[in-house]
Each structure stands twice: as C-alpha cells, then as structure tokens.
C-alpha cells in the first residue's frame, strides 16, 4: 500500500521528470547533439552512441522513471532507487564537468545541475522510508 505522505513528493518529482523525458523525446538533432556532447564529455563511454539514439534512450529512461514515481503500485524503495541512480548521474555531471563549480559551490553555469541535489535527497528518503516500512511490516 502506498504511503500517503509520499504522494506530494512523488507527484511533483514524477511529473517533472516525466515532462523532461517527453520534451527530450520530441527534441531535434541540434538538441540531441548538445545533450549528448555534455554527457559524453563527462562520461566518455557515451561518445560511441549516436546523439539521437542517446537522447531517445535518455528520454525513455526519464519517461519510465517519471511514470514509476507517479504509479502508487511501485514501492517507494524501488522508485527511490531509480531516482537516486538518476540523480547520481546528474550530480556526476556537476562534479566532473569543468566550469560547473568553484570548489563545492556552483558557478552560474553549474547552478541548473547542482540544484538537482534535491532529487538525490528525495530518492534516498524514499529508499530509506520504503525499507523501514518493509522492516516494520515483517515484525
């Protein structure tokens, strides 16, 4: 059963990520090249994937994650694990891309990505709460 206290967090986070995925799904080749260039600059193994293909895969992952967060049948620990992994990838861009930060503080260019630390917090919170709920239900 879904925890009602998760509803607001999962609703806004899921809708935000789902919208991002749907927007990327319809994006043009120039957008694909830009997103791919940034991602492959940080994660070199992505360079071998064609930009339009990369963007479709990324969009599909965001659509799936957004839908999982919105679906109350997906356990909080599962949705939270997906969100935590996604957020870790975004924060990797922040940590590894030159010009994104000055020490730990974001530069103006890094602020749009650094702000996604809230996704990591939400994901970890859902995992912890989901695991704790499972443990309580086993007693």
C-alpha positions as CSV (number, residue, x, y, z in Angstrom):
1,X,0.0,0.0,0.0
2,X,1.3,3.5,-0.9
3,X,2.2,5.8,1.9
4,X,0.1,9.0,1.6
5,X,3.0,11.1,2.9
6,X,4.9,10.2,-0.3
7,X,2.2,11.4,-2.6
8,X,3.2,15.1,-2.9
9,X,6.9,14.3,-3.3
10,X,6.3,11.5,-5.8
11,X,3.7,13.5,-7.7
12,X,5.8,16.7,-8.3
13,X,9.1,14.8,-8.9
14,X,7.5,12.2,-11.2
15,X,5.6,14.9,-13.2
16,X,8.8,17.0,-13.5
17,X,10.9,14.0,-14.7
18,X,8.1,12.7,-17.0
19,X,7.8,16.1,-18.6
20,X,11.6,16.3,-19.1
21,X,11.5,12.9,-20.8
22,X,8.6,13.8,-23.1
23,X,10.3,17.0,-24.1
24,X,13.5,15.2,-24.9
25,X,11.6,12.5,-26.9
26,X,10.4,15.2,-29.3
27,X,13.7,17.1,-29.4
28,X,15.6,17.9,-32.7
29,X,19.0,16.8,-33.8
30,X,20.7,20.0,-32.5
31,X,19.3,19.4,-29.0
32,X,20.4,15.8,-29.2
33,X,23.9,16.8,-30.1
34,X,24.1,19.3,-27.3
35,X,22.8,17.0,-24.6
36,X,25.0,14.1,-25.9
37,X,28.1,16.4,-26.1
38,X,27.7,17.4,-22.4
39,X,27.0,13.8,-21.3
40,X,29.8,12.2,-23.3
41,X,32.3,14.9,-22.1
42,X,31.6,13.8,-18.6
43,X,31.0,10.1,-19.3
44,X,33.3,9.2,-22.2
45,X,31.8,5.8,-22.8
46,X,28.7,7.5,-24.2
47,X,30.7,9.0,-27.1
48,X,30.2,5.8,-29.1
49,X,26.4,6.3,-29.1
50,X,24.9,8.4,-31.8
51,X,23.4,11.6,-30.4
52,X,19.8,11.0,-31.5
53,X,19.9,7.4,-30.1
54,X,21.4,8.7,-26.8
55,X,18.7,11.3,-26.5
56,X,15.9,8.7,-27.2
57,X,17.4,6.3,-24.5
58,X,17.7,9.2,-22.0
59,X,14.2,10.3,-22.8
60,X,12.8,6.8,-22.4
61,X,14.6,6.4,-19.1
62,X,13.2,9.7,-17.8
63,X,9.7,8.7,-19.0
64,X,10.0,5.4,-17.2
65,X,11.3,6.9,-14.0
66,X,8.7,9.6,-14.0
67,X,5.9,7.0,-14.6
68,X,7.3,4.8,-11.8
69,X,7.3,7.8,-9.4
70,X,3.7,8.6,-10.3
71,X,2.5,5.0,-10.1
72,X,1.4,4.2,-6.5
73,X,1.9,0.5,-7.1
74,X,5.6,0.9,-7.5
75,X,7.1,0.5,-4.0
76,X,8.8,3.6,-2.5
77,X,12.2,1.8,-2.2
78,X,12.1,0.8,-5.9
79,X,11.0,4.3,-7.1
80,X,13.6,5.9,-4.8
81,X,16.4,3.6,-6.0
82,X,15.7,4.7,-9.6
83,X,15.6,8.3,-8.6
84,X,18.8,8.0,-6.6
85,X,20.6,6.5,-9.5
86,X,19.3,9.1,-11.9
87,X,20.3,11.9,-9.5
88,X,23.7,10.5,-9.0
89,X,24.3,10.6,-12.8
90,X,23.2,14.3,-12.9
91,X,25.4,15.2,-9.9
92,X,28.3,13.4,-11.7
93,X,27.9,15.9,-14.5
94,X,28.1,18.7,-11.9
95,X,31.2,17.2,-10.2
96,X,33.1,16.2,-13.3
97,X,32.3,19.0,-15.9
98,X,34.8,21.9,-15.9
99,X,33.3,25.2,-15.1
100,X,30.3,23.9,-13.2
101,X,31.7,24.6,-9.7
102,X,34.1,26.7,-7.7
103,X,35.1,24.3,-5.0
104,X,31.9,22.7,-3.9
105,X,29.8,25.8,-4.7
106,X,28.2,26.0,-8.1
107,X,29.1,28.6,-10.7
108,X,26.4,30.3,-12.6
109,X,26.7,27.7,-15.3
110,X,26.6,24.9,-12.7
111,X,23.6,26.0,-10.8
112,X,21.0,24.4,-13.0
113,X,22.6,21.0,-12.4
114,X,23.7,21.5,-8.8
115,X,20.1,22.2,-7.9
116,X,19.2,18.6,-8.7
117,X,20.7,17.6,-5.4
118,X,17.1,17.7,-4.2
119,X,16.4,14.7,-6.5
120,X,19.1,12.7,-4.6
121,X,17.6,13.7,-1.3
122,X,14.1,12.6,-2.3
123,X,15.4,9.3,-3.8
124,X,17.4,8.4,-0.7
125,X,14.5,9.4,1.5
126,X,12.1,7.1,-0.4
127,X,14.5,4.2,-0.2
128,X,15.0,4.6,3.5
129,X,11.3,5.0,4.2
130,X,10.4,2.1,1.9
131,X,13.0,-0.2,3.5
132,X,11.9,0.9,7.0
133,X,8.2,0.2,6.2
134,X,9.1,-3.3,4.9
135,X,11.0,-4.0,8.1
136,X,8.1,-2.8,10.3
137,X,5.6,-4.9,8.3
138,X,7.7,-8.1,8.9
139,X,7.6,-7.7,12.7
